[in-house]
Amino acid sequence: MKKLTQWVVGVNILSILWLSLLFNQYDSKISKEYFLVIQFLPIILLICFGVFSLAVILYRVATFNDCKLAAEDLQAEIKEARIALRQKGFKFD
């Protein structure tokens, strides 16, 4: 199963559960006590997903490794390209 299919199935299952709780398909004490939370559950989950995504991005940026050898290779390729372009008549500022 592809990742998109897994996400769609998961969202559909959560949506069905949420709608069944929202429209009181199951008469339970919990669904009556926490009805306001059930109403705003998609917004709460969306905010939690956003916070988690932001934390992952910040962690990955903070632990990003420098590739000094690759940077040196790239600088050498840039110098070679400049030399080749100068030979063809291109002028750099």
PyMOL Python script that loads the backbone (N, CA, C, O; Angstrom):
from pymol import cmd

cmd.read_pdbstr("""\
ATOM      1  N   MET A   1       0.848  -1.173   0.000  1.00  0.00           N
ATOM      2  CA  MET A   1       0.000   0.000   0.000  1.00  0.00           C
ATOM      3  C   MET A   1       0.896   1.239   0.000  1.00  0.00           C
ATOM      4  O   MET A   1       1.876   1.309   0.742  1.00  0.00           O
ATOM      5  N   LYS A   2       0.556   2.191  -0.820  1.00  0.00           N
ATOM      6  CA  LYS A   2       1.340   3.413  -0.892  1.00  0.00           C
ATOM      7  C   LYS A   2       1.017   4.307   0.310  1.00  0.00           C
ATOM      8  O   LYS A   2      -0.014   4.152   0.965  1.00  0.00           O
ATOM      9  N   LYS A   3       1.913   5.228   0.573  1.00  0.00           N
ATOM     10  CA  LYS A   3       1.767   6.094   1.742  1.00  0.00           C
ATOM     11  C   LYS A   3       0.498   6.951   1.648  1.00  0.00           C
ATOM     12  O   LYS A   3      -0.188   7.158   2.649  1.00  0.00           O
ATOM     13  N   LEU A   4       0.189   7.445   0.454  1.00  0.00           N
ATOM     14  CA  LEU A   4      -1.020   8.246   0.282  1.00  0.00           C
ATOM     15  C   LEU A   4      -2.262   7.433   0.613  1.00  0.00           C
ATOM     16  O   LEU A   4      -3.183   7.939   1.253  1.00  0.00           O
ATOM     17  N   THR A   5      -2.291   6.191   0.188  1.00  0.00           N
ATOM     18  CA  THR A   5      -3.432   5.329   0.479  1.00  0.00           C
ATOM     19  C   THR A   5      -3.569   5.102   1.977  1.00  0.00           C
ATOM     20  O   THR A   5      -4.680   5.100   2.509  1.00  0.00           O
ATOM     21  N   GLN A   6      -2.446   4.912   2.659  1.00  0.00           N
ATOM     22  CA  GLN A   6      -2.487   4.736   4.113  1.00  0.00           C
ATOM     23  C   GLN A   6      -3.047   5.978   4.798  1.00  0.00           C
ATOM     24  O   GLN A   6      -3.860   5.868   5.715  1.00  0.00           O
ATOM     25  N   TRP A   7      -2.613   7.165   4.356  1.00  0.00           N
ATOM     26  CA  TRP A   7      -3.113   8.401   4.954  1.00  0.00           C
ATOM     27  C   TRP A   7      -4.605   8.579   4.687  1.00  0.00           C
ATOM     28  O   TRP A   7      -5.353   8.975   5.581  1.00  0.00           O
ATOM     29  N   VAL A   8      -5.041   8.289   3.463  1.00  0.00           N
ATOM     30  CA  VAL A   8      -6.458   8.453   3.122  1.00  0.00           C
ATOM     31  C   VAL A   8      -7.322   7.494   3.932  1.00  0.00           C
ATOM     32  O   VAL A   8      -8.384   7.878   4.421  1.00  0.00           O
ATOM     33  N   VAL A   9      -6.874   6.249   4.075  1.00  0.00           N
ATOM     34  CA  VAL A   9      -7.621   5.280   4.874  1.00  0.00           C
ATOM     35  C   VAL A   9      -7.674   5.728   6.333  1.00  0.00           C
ATOM     36  O   VAL A   9      -8.729   5.664   6.964  1.00  0.00           O
ATOM     37  N   GLY A  10      -6.556   6.175   6.864  1.00  0.00           N
ATOM     38  CA  GLY A  10      -6.525   6.638   8.252  1.00  0.00           C
ATOM     39  C   GLY A  10      -7.424   7.835   8.490  1.00  0.00           C
ATOM     40  O   GLY A  10      -8.135   7.888   9.494  1.00  0.00           O
ATOM     41  N   VAL A  11      -7.401   8.798   7.577  1.00  0.00           N
ATOM     42  CA  VAL A  11      -8.252   9.991   7.714  1.00  0.00           C
ATOM     43  C   VAL A  11      -9.722   9.601   7.603  1.00  0.00           C
ATOM     44  O   VAL A  11     -10.562  10.141   8.322  1.00  0.00           O
ATOM     45  N   ASN A  12     -10.038   8.670   6.710  1.00  0.00           N
ATOM     46  CA  ASN A  12     -11.427   8.225   6.579  1.00  0.00           C
ATOM     47  C   ASN A  12     -11.920   7.524   7.842  1.00  0.00           C
ATOM     48  O   ASN A  12     -13.049   7.754   8.274  1.00  0.00           O
ATOM     49  N   ILE A  13     -11.093   6.679   8.431  1.00  0.00           N
ATOM     50  CA  ILE A  13     -11.484   5.992   9.660  1.00  0.00           C
ATOM     51  C   ILE A  13     -11.700   7.002  10.780  1.00  0.00           C
ATOM     52  O   ILE A  13     -12.693   6.925  11.503  1.00  0.00           O
ATOM     53  N   LEU A  14     -10.777   7.945  10.926  1.00  0.00           N
ATOM     54  CA  LEU A  14     -10.941   8.969  11.964  1.00  0.00           C
ATOM     55  C   LEU A  14     -12.169   9.843  11.707  1.00  0.00           C
ATOM     56  O   LEU A  14     -12.855  10.243  12.648  1.00  0.00           O
ATOM     57  N   SER A  15     -12.444  10.137  10.443  1.00  0.00           N
ATOM     58  CA  SER A  15     -13.621  10.944  10.110  1.00  0.00           C
ATOM     59  C   SER A  15     -14.911  10.217  10.457  1.00  0.00           C
ATOM     60  O   SER A  15     -15.848  10.820  10.979  1.00  0.00           O
ATOM     61  N   ILE A  16     -14.958   8.926  10.169  1.00  0.00           N
ATOM     62  CA  ILE A  16     -16.154   8.147  10.505  1.00  0.00           C
ATOM     63  C   ILE A  16     -16.351   8.087  12.006  1.00  0.00           C
ATOM     64  O   ILE A  16     -17.471   8.248  12.492  1.00  0.00           O
ATOM     65  N   LEU A  17     -15.269   7.856  12.751  1.00  0.00           N
ATOM     66  CA  LEU A  17     -15.388   7.836  14.216  1.00  0.00           C
ATOM     67  C   LEU A  17     -15.823   9.191  14.755  1.00  0.00           C
ATOM     68  O   LEU A  17     -16.667   9.267  15.648  1.00  0.00           O
ATOM     69  N   TRP A  18     -15.253  10.248  14.219  1.00  0.00           N
ATOM     70  CA  TRP A  18     -15.597  11.589  14.687  1.00  0.00           C
ATOM     71  C   TRP A  18     -17.060  11.916  14.393  1.00  0.00           C
ATOM     72  O   TRP A  18     -17.774  12.434  15.252  1.00  0.00           O
ATOM     73  N   LEU A  19     -17.498  11.610  13.176  1.00  0.00           N
ATOM     74  CA  LEU A  19     -18.890  11.893  12.819  1.00  0.00           C
ATOM     75  C   LEU A  19     -19.864  11.065  13.640  1.00  0.00           C
ATOM     76  O   LEU A  19     -20.933  11.554  14.005  1.00  0.00           O
ATOM     77  N   SER A  20     -19.513   9.824  13.937  1.00  0.00           N
ATOM     78  CA  SER A  20     -20.406   9.011  14.767  1.00  0.00           C
ATOM     79  C   SER A  20     -20.502   9.562  16.185  1.00  0.00           C
ATOM     80  O   SER A  20     -21.570   9.512  16.796  1.00  0.00           O
ATOM     81  N   LEU A  21     -19.404  10.084  16.711  1.00  0.00           N
ATOM     82  CA  LEU A  21     -19.457  10.717  18.037  1.00  0.00           C
ATOM     83  C   LEU A  21     -20.185  12.056  17.979  1.00  0.00           C
ATOM     84  O   LEU A  21     -20.908  12.415  18.908  1.00  0.00           O
ATOM     85  N   LEU A  22     -19.994  12.783  16.903  1.00  0.00           N
ATOM     86  CA  LEU A  22     -20.607  14.102  16.770  1.00  0.00           C
ATOM     87  C   LEU A  22     -22.122  14.007  16.681  1.00  0.00           C
ATOM     88  O   LEU A  22     -22.832  14.821  17.271  1.00  0.00           O
ATOM     89  N   PHE A  23     -22.619  13.021  15.952  1.00  0.00           N
ATOM     90  CA  PHE A  23     -24.064  12.880  15.781  1.00  0.00           C
ATOM     91  C   PHE A  23     -24.690  11.901  16.765  1.00  0.00           C
ATOM     92  O   PHE A  23     -25.796  11.413  16.536  1.00  0.00           O
ATOM     93  N   ASN A  24     -23.983  11.610  17.868  1.00  0.00           N
ATOM     94  CA  ASN A  24     -24.483  10.793  18.976  1.00  0.00           C
ATOM     95  C   ASN A  24     -24.995   9.430  18.520  1.00  0.00           C
ATOM     96  O   ASN A  24     -26.088   9.017  18.907  1.00  0.00           O
ATOM     97  N   GLN A  25     -24.224   8.742  17.712  1.00  0.00           N
ATOM     98  CA  GLN A  25     -24.585   7.384  17.319  1.00  0.00           C
ATOM     99  C   GLN A  25     -24.430   6.420  18.486  1.00  0.00           C
ATOM    100  O   GLN A  25     -25.118   5.402  18.559  1.00  0.00           O
ATOM    101  N   TYR A  26     -23.535   6.744  19.384  1.00  0.00           N
ATOM    102  CA  TYR A  26     -23.327   5.935  20.583  1.00  0.00           C
ATOM    103  C   TYR A  26     -23.684   6.789  21.786  1.00  0.00           C
ATOM    104  O   TYR A  26     -23.019   7.784  22.071  1.00  0.00           O
ATOM    105  N   ASP A  27     -24.727   6.399  22.482  1.00  0.00           N
ATOM    106  CA  ASP A  27     -25.114   7.143  23.678  1.00  0.00           C
ATOM    107  C   ASP A  27     -24.210   6.719  24.822  1.00  0.00           C
ATOM    108  O   ASP A  27     -24.383   5.652  25.411  1.00  0.00           O
ATOM    109  N   SER A  28     -23.266   7.553  25.119  1.00  0.00           N
ATOM    110  CA  SER A  28     -22.362   7.266  26.220  1.00  0.00           C
ATOM    111  C   SER A  28     -22.162   8.542  27.028  1.00  0.00           C
ATOM    112  O   SER A  28     -22.362   9.657  26.547  1.00  0.00           O
ATOM    113  N   LYS A  29     -21.765   8.332  28.252  1.00  0.00           N
ATOM    114  CA  LYS A  29     -21.544   9.453  29.157  1.00  0.00           C
ATOM    115  C   LYS A  29     -20.370  10.320  28.683  1.00  0.00           C
ATOM    116  O   LYS A  29     -20.387  11.543  28.822  1.00  0.00           O
ATOM    117  N   ILE A  30     -19.364   9.667  28.128  1.00  0.00           N
ATOM    118  CA  ILE A  30     -18.167  10.391  27.679  1.00  0.00           C
ATOM    119  C   ILE A  30     -18.494  11.328  26.525  1.00  0.00           C
ATOM    120  O   ILE A  30     -18.038  12.471  26.504  1.00  0.00           O
ATOM    121  N   SER A  31     -19.288  10.849  25.556  1.00  0.00           N
ATOM    122  CA  SER A  31     -19.597  11.697  24.408  1.00  0.00           C
ATOM    123  C   SER A  31     -20.462  12.892  24.803  1.00  0.00           C
ATOM    124  O   SER A  31     -20.408  13.936  24.153  1.00  0.00           O
ATOM    125  N   LYS A  32     -21.252  12.748  25.855  1.00  0.00           N
ATOM    126  CA  LYS A  32     -22.067  13.878  26.326  1.00  0.00           C
ATOM    127  C   LYS A  32     -21.223  14.870  27.126  1.00  0.00           C
ATOM    128  O   LYS A  32     -21.411  16.081  27.012  1.00  0.00           O
ATOM    129  N   GLU A  33     -20.296  14.360  27.931  1.00  0.00           N
ATOM    130  CA  GLU A  33     -19.466  15.238  28.763  1.00  0.00           C
ATOM    131  C   GLU A  33     -18.459  16.028  27.930  1.00  0.00           C
ATOM    132  O   GLU A  33     -18.189  17.192  28.226  1.00  0.00           O
ATOM    133  N   TYR A  34     -17.914  15.416  26.912  1.00  0.00           N
ATOM    134  CA  TYR A  34     -16.866  16.036  26.112  1.00  0.00           C
ATOM    135  C   TYR A  34     -17.355  16.438  24.730  1.00  0.00           C
ATOM    136  O   TYR A  34     -16.585  16.403  23.770  1.00  0.00           O
ATOM    137  N   PHE A  35     -18.619  16.818  24.614  1.00  0.00           N
ATOM    138  CA  PHE A  35     -19.182  17.148  23.312  1.00  0.00           C
ATOM    139  C   PHE A  35     -18.486  18.357  22.687  1.00  0.00           C
ATOM    140  O   PHE A  35     -18.272  18.381  21.475  1.00  0.00           O
ATOM    141  N   LEU A  36     -18.134  19.350  23.485  1.00  0.00           N
ATOM    142  CA  LEU A  36     -17.441  20.523  22.949  1.00  0.00           C
ATOM    143  C   LEU A  36     -16.067  20.141  22.392  1.00  0.00           C
ATOM    144  O   LEU A  36     -15.658  20.641  21.345  1.00  0.00           O
ATOM    145  N   VAL A  37     -15.362  19.258  23.092  1.00  0.00           N
ATOM    146  CA  VAL A  37     -14.060  18.796  22.610  1.00  0.00           C
ATOM    147  C   VAL A  37     -14.238  17.994  21.320  1.00  0.00           C
ATOM    148  O   VAL A  37     -13.439  18.118  20.392  1.00  0.00           O
ATOM    149  N   ILE A  38     -15.287  17.172  21.265  1.00  0.00           N
ATOM    150  CA  ILE A  38     -15.549  16.376  20.069  1.00  0.00           C
ATOM    151  C   ILE A  38     -15.839  17.280  18.878  1.00  0.00           C
ATOM    152  O   ILE A  38     -15.418  16.989  17.758  1.00  0.00           O
ATOM    153  N   GLN A  39     -16.552  18.371  19.113  1.00  0.00           N
ATOM    154  CA  GLN A  39     -16.850  19.295  18.024  1.00  0.00           C
ATOM    155  C   GLN A  39     -15.585  19.905  17.427  1.00  0.00           C
ATOM    156  O   GLN A  39     -15.479  20.042  16.209  1.00  0.00           O
ATOM    157  N   PHE A  40     -14.645  20.264  18.263  1.00  0.00           N
ATOM    158  CA  PHE A  40     -13.429  20.929  17.803  1.00  0.00           C
ATOM    159  C   PHE A  40     -12.260  19.970  17.597  1.00  0.00           C
ATOM    160  O   PHE A  40     -11.128  20.414  17.405  1.00  0.00           O
ATOM    161  N   LEU A  41     -12.514  18.671  17.634  1.00  0.00           N
ATOM    162  CA  LEU A  41     -11.442  17.684  17.498  1.00  0.00           C
ATOM    163  C   LEU A  41     -10.648  17.810  16.204  1.00  0.00           C
ATOM    164  O   LEU A  41      -9.423  17.705  16.260  1.00  0.00           O
ATOM    165  N   PRO A  42     -11.267  18.031  15.030  1.00  0.00           N
ATOM    166  CA  PRO A  42     -10.439  18.191  13.815  1.00  0.00           C
ATOM    167  C   PRO A  42      -9.498  19.395  13.882  1.00  0.00           C
ATOM    168  O   PRO A  42      -8.364  19.325  13.408  1.00  0.00           O
ATOM    169  N   ILE A  43      -9.960  20.486  14.464  1.00  0.00           N
ATOM    170  CA  ILE A  43      -9.111  21.672  14.594  1.00  0.00           C
ATOM    171  C   ILE A  43      -7.974  21.399  15.570  1.00  0.00           C
ATOM    172  O   ILE A  43      -6.835  21.804  15.334  1.00  0.00           O
ATOM    173  N   ILE A  44      -8.282  20.716  16.661  1.00  0.00           N
ATOM    174  CA  ILE A  44      -7.259  20.379  17.651  1.00  0.00           C
ATOM    175  C   ILE A  44      -6.209  19.467  17.030  1.00  0.00           C
ATOM    176  O   ILE A  44      -5.012  19.670  17.232  1.00  0.00           O
ATOM    177  N   LEU A  45      -6.653  18.460  16.272  1.00  0.00           N
ATOM    178  CA  LEU A  45      -5.712  17.545  15.628  1.00  0.00           C
ATOM    179  C   LEU A  45      -4.872  18.254  14.577  1.00  0.00           C
ATOM    180  O   LEU A  45      -3.689  17.952  14.418  1.00  0.00           O
ATOM    181  N   LEU A  46      -5.469  19.185  13.867  1.00  0.00           N
ATOM    182  CA  LEU A  46      -4.730  19.949  12.859  1.00  0.00           C
ATOM    183  C   LEU A  46      -3.656  20.816  13.517  1.00  0.00           C
ATOM    184  O   LEU A  46      -2.543  20.919  13.002  1.00  0.00           O
ATOM    185  N   ILE A  47      -3.979  21.433  14.637  1.00  0.00           N
ATOM    186  CA  ILE A  47      -2.998  22.239  15.372  1.00  0.00           C
ATOM    187  C   ILE A  47      -1.875  21.347  15.910  1.00  0.00           C
ATOM    188  O   ILE A  47      -0.703  21.716  15.834  1.00  0.00           O
ATOM    189  N   CYS A  48      -2.225  20.182  16.450  1.00  0.00           N
ATOM    190  CA  CYS A  48      -1.195  19.253  16.940  1.00  0.00           C
ATOM    191  C   CYS A  48      -0.286  18.792  15.807  1.00  0.00           C
ATOM    192  O   CYS A  48       0.928  18.692  15.988  1.00  0.00           O
ATOM    193  N   PHE A  49      -0.859  18.513  14.650  1.00  0.00           N
ATOM    194  CA  PHE A  49      -0.055  18.114  13.498  1.00  0.00           C
ATOM    195  C   PHE A  49       0.882  19.239  13.077  1.00  0.00           C
ATOM    196  O   PHE A  49       2.039  18.983  12.743  1.00  0.00           O
ATOM    197  N   GLY A  50       0.403  20.472  13.086  1.00  0.00           N
ATOM    198  CA  GLY A  50       1.239  21.615  12.737  1.00  0.00           C
ATOM    199  C   GLY A  50       2.388  21.808  13.712  1.00  0.00           C
ATOM    200  O   GLY A  50       3.518  22.073  13.302  1.00  0.00           O
ATOM    201  N   VAL A  51       2.103  21.675  14.991  1.00  0.00           N
ATOM    202  CA  VAL A  51       3.154  21.825  16.010  1.00  0.00           C
ATOM    203  C   VAL A  51       4.187  20.717  15.861  1.00  0.00           C
ATOM    204  O   VAL A  51       5.389  20.967  15.954  1.00  0.00           O
ATOM    205  N   PHE A  52       3.720  19.491  15.631  1.00  0.00           N
ATOM    206  CA  PHE A  52       4.646  18.372  15.429  1.00  0.00           C
ATOM    207  C   PHE A  52       5.504  18.588  14.190  1.00  0.00           C
ATOM    208  O   PHE A  52       6.711  18.347  14.225  1.00  0.00           O
ATOM    209  N   SER A  53       4.901  19.034  13.102  1.00  0.00           N
ATOM    210  CA  SER A  53       5.651  19.282  11.867  1.00  0.00           C
ATOM    211  C   SER A  53       6.687  20.372  12.069  1.00  0.00           C
ATOM    212  O   SER A  53       7.817  20.251  11.596  1.00  0.00           O
ATOM    213  N   LEU A  54       6.315  21.433  12.764  1.00  0.00           N
ATOM    214  CA  LEU A  54       7.257  22.512  13.048  1.00  0.00           C
ATOM    215  C   LEU A  54       8.418  22.015  13.903  1.00  0.00           C
ATOM    216  O   LEU A  54       9.569  22.381  13.664  1.00  0.00           O
ATOM    217  N   ALA A  55       8.120  21.187  14.894  1.00  0.00           N
ATOM    218  CA  ALA A  55       9.183  20.643  15.748  1.00  0.00           C
ATOM    219  C   ALA A  55      10.129  19.767  14.938  1.00  0.00           C
ATOM    220  O   ALA A  55      11.343  19.834  15.130  1.00  0.00           O
ATOM    221  N   VAL A  56       9.597  18.948  14.036  1.00  0.00           N
ATOM    222  CA  VAL A  56      10.451  18.091  13.210  1.00  0.00           C
ATOM    223  C   VAL A  56      11.336  18.939  12.300  1.00  0.00           C
ATOM    224  O   VAL A  56      12.528  18.664  12.159  1.00  0.00           O
ATOM    225  N   ILE A  57      10.759  19.962  11.687  1.00  0.00           N
ATOM    226  CA  ILE A  57      11.537  20.828  10.801  1.00  0.00           C
ATOM    227  C   ILE A  57      12.637  21.545  11.572  1.00  0.00           C
ATOM    228  O   ILE A  57      13.778  21.596  11.115  1.00  0.00           O
ATOM    229  N   LEU A  58      12.312  22.095  12.726  1.00  0.00           N
ATOM    230  CA  LEU A  58      13.323  22.787  13.530  1.00  0.00           C
ATOM    231  C   LEU A  58      14.421  21.840  13.987  1.00  0.00           C
ATOM    232  O   LEU A  58      15.594  22.214  14.005  1.00  0.00           O
ATOM    233  N   TYR A  59      14.056  20.620  14.356  1.00  0.00           N
ATOM    234  CA  TYR A  59      15.065  19.639  14.766  1.00  0.00           C
ATOM    235  C   TYR A  59      15.980  19.283  13.610  1.00  0.00           C
ATOM    236  O   TYR A  59      17.198  19.211  13.773  1.00  0.00           O
ATOM    237  N   ARG A  60      15.395  19.061  12.448  1.00  0.00           N
ATOM    238  CA  ARG A  60      16.206  18.689  11.279  1.00  0.00           C
ATOM    239  C   ARG A  60      17.125  19.831  10.852  1.00  0.00           C
ATOM    240  O   ARG A  60      18.256  19.587  10.432  1.00  0.00           O
ATOM    241  N   VAL A  61      16.656  21.065  10.955  1.00  0.00           N
ATOM    242  CA  VAL A  61      17.508  22.208  10.611  1.00  0.00           C
ATOM    243  C   VAL A  61      18.625  22.348  11.633  1.00  0.00           C
ATOM    244  O   VAL A  61      19.762  22.652  11.271  1.00  0.00           O
ATOM    245  N   ALA A  62      18.312  22.129  12.911  1.00  0.00           N
ATOM    246  CA  ALA A  62      19.320  22.280  13.957  1.00  0.00           C
ATOM    247  C   ALA A  62      20.393  21.197  13.873  1.00  0.00           C
ATOM    248  O   ALA A  62      21.539  21.443  14.248  1.00  0.00           O
ATOM    249  N   THR A  63      20.050  20.020  13.395  1.00  0.00           N
ATOM    250  CA  THR A  63      21.021  18.925  13.339  1.00  0.00           C
ATOM    251  C   THR A  63      21.519  18.667  11.924  1.00  0.00           C
ATOM    252  O   THR A  63      22.034  17.586  11.640  1.00  0.00           O
ATOM    253  N   PHE A  64      21.373  19.637  11.041  1.00  0.00           N
ATOM    254  CA  PHE A  64      21.817  19.487   9.652  1.00  0.00           C
ATOM    255  C   PHE A  64      23.330  19.423   9.594  1.00  0.00           C
ATOM    256  O   PHE A  64      24.015  20.267  10.172  1.00  0.00           O
ATOM    257  N   ASN A  65      23.846  18.439   8.907  1.00  0.00           N
ATOM    258  CA  ASN A  65      25.300  18.263   8.809  1.00  0.00           C
ATOM    259  C   ASN A  65      25.870  19.117   7.685  1.00  0.00           C
ATOM    260  O   ASN A  65      25.272  19.243   6.617  1.00  0.00           O
ATOM    261  N   ASP A  66      27.037  19.702   7.944  1.00  0.00           N
ATOM    262  CA  ASP A  66      27.759  20.428   6.907  1.00  0.00           C
ATOM    263  C   ASP A  66      28.540  19.426   6.073  1.00  0.00           C
ATOM    264  O   ASP A  66      29.125  18.478   6.599  1.00  0.00           O
ATOM    265  N   CYS A  67      28.541  19.645   4.789  1.00  0.00           N
ATOM    266  CA  CYS A  67      29.296  18.781   3.871  1.00  0.00           C
ATOM    267  C   CYS A  67      30.428  19.614   3.289  1.00  0.00           C
ATOM    268  O   CYS A  67      30.298  20.177   2.202  1.00  0.00           O
ATOM    269  N   LYS A  68      31.529  19.691   4.011  1.00  0.00           N
ATOM    270  CA  LYS A  68      32.637  20.550   3.598  1.00  0.00           C
ATOM    271  C   LYS A  68      33.279  20.072   2.307  1.00  0.00           C
ATOM    272  O   LYS A  68      33.655  20.891   1.469  1.00  0.00           O
ATOM    273  N   LEU A  69      33.410  18.773   2.131  1.00  0.00           N
ATOM    274  CA  LEU A  69      34.016  18.245   0.920  1.00  0.00           C
ATOM    275  C   LEU A  69      33.134  18.552  -0.295  1.00  0.00           C
ATOM    276  O   LEU A  69      33.638  18.929  -1.353  1.00  0.00           O
ATOM    277  N   ALA A  70      31.833  18.392  -0.138  1.00  0.00           N
ATOM    278  CA  ALA A  70      30.918  18.697  -1.238  1.00  0.00           C
ATOM    279  C   ALA A  70      30.930  20.191  -1.554  1.00  0.00           C
ATOM    280  O   ALA A  70      30.824  20.579  -2.717  1.00  0.00           O
ATOM    281  N   ALA A  71      31.057  21.028  -0.527  1.00  0.00           N
ATOM    282  CA  ALA A  71      31.117  22.469  -0.754  1.00  0.00           C
ATOM    283  C   ALA A  71      32.377  22.846  -1.529  1.00  0.00           C
ATOM    284  O   ALA A  71      32.331  23.699  -2.416  1.00  0.00           O
ATOM    285  N   GLU A  72      33.495  22.217  -1.198  1.00  0.00           N
ATOM    286  CA  GLU A  72      34.739  22.487  -1.920  1.00  0.00           C
ATOM    287  C   GLU A  72      34.626  22.037  -3.377  1.00  0.00           C
ATOM    288  O   GLU A  72      35.079  22.736  -4.284  1.00  0.00           O
ATOM    289  N   ASP A  73      34.020  20.870  -3.598  1.00  0.00           N
ATOM    290  CA  ASP A  73      33.829  20.389  -4.966  1.00  0.00           C
ATOM    291  C   ASP A  73      32.936  21.340  -5.761  1.00  0.00           C
ATOM    292  O   ASP A  73      33.202  21.620  -6.930  1.00  0.00           O
ATOM    293  N   LEU A  74      31.898  21.825  -5.133  1.00  0.00           N
ATOM    294  CA  LEU A  74      30.994  22.756  -5.799  1.00  0.00           C
ATOM    295  C   LEU A  74      31.698  24.065  -6.140  1.00  0.00           C
ATOM    296  O   LEU A  74      31.492  24.607  -7.226  1.00  0.00           O
ATOM    297  N   GLN A  75      32.517  24.577  -5.239  1.00  0.00           N
ATOM    298  CA  GLN A  75      33.273  25.803  -5.504  1.00  0.00           C
ATOM    299  C   GLN A  75      34.238  25.593  -6.673  1.00  0.00           C
ATOM    300  O   GLN A  75      34.410  26.486  -7.502  1.00  0.00           O
ATOM    301  N   ALA A  76      34.862  24.426  -6.741  1.00  0.00           N
ATOM    302  CA  ALA A  76      35.772  24.129  -7.849  1.00  0.00           C
ATOM    303  C   ALA A  76      35.007  24.076  -9.170  1.00  0.00           C
ATOM    304  O   ALA A  76      35.493  24.574 -10.185  1.00  0.00           O
ATOM    305  N   GLU A  77      33.831  23.485  -9.166  1.00  0.00           N
ATOM    306  CA  GLU A  77      33.014  23.425 -10.382  1.00  0.00           C
ATOM    307  C   GLU A  77      32.556  24.815 -10.812  1.00  0.00           C
ATOM    308  O   GLU A  77      32.471  25.099 -12.007  1.00  0.00           O
ATOM    309  N   ILE A  78      32.265  25.673  -9.855  1.00  0.00           N
ATOM    310  CA  ILE A  78      31.865  27.056 -10.171  1.00  0.00           C
ATOM    311  C   ILE A  78      33.026  27.798 -10.823  1.00  0.00           C
ATOM    312  O   ILE A  78      32.837  28.528 -11.796  1.00  0.00           O
ATOM    313  N   LYS A  79      34.232  27.608 -10.280  1.00  0.00           N
ATOM    314  CA  LYS A  79      35.412  28.257 -10.872  1.00  0.00           C
ATOM    315  C   LYS A  79      35.651  27.765 -12.299  1.00  0.00           C
ATOM    316  O   LYS A  79      35.969  28.557 -13.186  1.00  0.00           O
ATOM    317  N   GLU A  80      35.497  26.465 -12.517  1.00  0.00           N
ATOM    318  CA  GLU A  80      35.660  25.913 -13.857  1.00  0.00           C
ATOM    319  C   GLU A  80      34.613  26.480 -14.814  1.00  0.00           C
ATOM    320  O   GLU A  80      34.919  26.805 -15.961  1.00  0.00           O
ATOM    321  N   ALA A  81      33.393  26.594 -14.338  1.00  0.00           N
ATOM    322  CA  ALA A  81      32.326  27.132 -15.186  1.00  0.00           C
ATOM    323  C   ALA A  81      32.579  28.593 -15.512  1.00  0.00           C
ATOM    324  O   ALA A  81      32.311  29.022 -16.635  1.00  0.00           O
ATOM    325  N   ARG A  82      33.086  29.370 -14.564  1.00  0.00           N
ATOM    326  CA  ARG A  82      33.397  30.781 -14.822  1.00  0.00           C
ATOM    327  C   ARG A  82      34.504  30.919 -15.870  1.00  0.00           C
ATOM    328  O   ARG A  82      34.442  31.769 -16.759  1.00  0.00           O
ATOM    329  N   ILE A  83      35.510  30.064 -15.739  1.00  0.00           N
ATOM    330  CA  ILE A  83      36.610  30.107 -16.708  1.00  0.00           C
ATOM    331  C   ILE A  83      36.085  29.769 -18.107  1.00  0.00           C
ATOM    332  O   ILE A  83      36.435  30.428 -19.086  1.00  0.00           O
ATOM    333  N   ALA A  84      35.251  28.747 -18.187  1.00  0.00           N
ATOM    334  CA  ALA A  84      34.697  28.349 -19.487  1.00  0.00           C
ATOM    335  C   ALA A  84      33.815  29.451 -20.063  1.00  0.00           C
ATOM    336  O   ALA A  84      33.846  29.698 -21.269  1.00  0.00           O
ATOM    337  N   LEU A  85      33.036  30.109 -19.227  1.00  0.00           N
ATOM    338  CA  LEU A  85      32.167  31.187 -19.710  1.00  0.00           C
ATOM    339  C   LEU A  85      32.973  32.414 -20.115  1.00  0.00           C
ATOM    340  O   LEU A  85      32.610  33.094 -21.074  1.00  0.00           O
ATOM    341  N   ARG A  86      34.060  32.712 -19.405  1.00  0.00           N
ATOM    342  CA  ARG A  86      34.906  33.842 -19.785  1.00  0.00           C
ATOM    343  C   ARG A  86      35.548  33.600 -21.149  1.00  0.00           C
ATOM    344  O   ARG A  86      35.704  34.529 -21.942  1.00  0.00           O
ATOM    345  N   GLN A  87      35.915  32.359 -21.416  1.00  0.00           N
ATOM    346  CA  GLN A  87      36.508  32.029 -22.713  1.00  0.00           C
ATOM    347  C   GLN A  87      35.494  32.216 -23.843  1.00  0.00           C
ATOM    348  O   GLN A  87      35.870  32.483 -24.984  1.00  0.00           O
ATOM    349  N   LYS A  88      34.202  32.074 -23.515  1.00  0.00           N
ATOM    350  CA  LYS A  88      33.151  32.251 -24.516  1.00  0.00           C
ATOM    351  C   LYS A  88      32.698  33.696 -24.602  1.00  0.00           C
ATOM    352  O   LYS A  88      31.828  34.009 -25.415  1.00  0.00           O
ATOM    353  N   GLY A  89      33.261  34.602 -23.784  1.00  0.00           N
ATOM    354  CA  GLY A  89      32.951  36.019 -23.879  1.00  0.00           C
ATOM    355  C   GLY A  89      31.995  36.547 -22.834  1.00  0.00           C
ATOM    356  O   GLY A  89      31.573  37.700 -22.924  1.00  0.00           O
ATOM    357  N   PHE A  90      31.639  35.751 -21.851  1.00  0.00           N
ATOM    358  CA  PHE A  90      30.738  36.222 -20.800  1.00  0.00           C
ATOM    359  C   PHE A  90      31.530  37.032 -19.780  1.00  0.00           C
ATOM    360  O   PHE A  90      32.634  36.647 -19.397  1.00  0.00           O
ATOM    361  N   LYS A  91      30.963  38.154 -19.342  1.00  0.00           N
ATOM    362  CA  LYS A  91      31.639  39.017 -18.383  1.00  0.00           C
ATOM    363  C   LYS A  91      30.912  38.953 -17.034  1.00  0.00           C
ATOM    364  O   LYS A  91      29.688  39.058 -16.964  1.00  0.00           O
ATOM    365  N   PHE A  92      31.704  38.779 -15.963  1.00  0.00           N
ATOM    366  CA  PHE A  92      31.152  38.753 -14.605  1.00  0.00           C
ATOM    367  C   PHE A  92      31.400  40.101 -13.946  1.00  0.00           C
ATOM    368  O   PHE A  92      32.391  40.769 -14.240  1.00  0.00           O
ATOM    369  N   ASP A  93      30.508  40.497 -13.063  1.00  0.00           N
ATOM    370  CA  ASP A  93      30.686  41.763 -12.318  1.00  0.00           C
ATOM    371  C   ASP A  93      31.568  41.574 -11.122  1.00  0.00           C
ATOM    372  O   ASP A  93      31.822  42.528 -10.386  1.00  0.00           O
TER     373      ASP A  93
END
""", "prot")
cmd.dss("prot")
cmd.show_as("cartoon", "prot")
cmd.util.cbc("prot")
cmd.orient("prot")
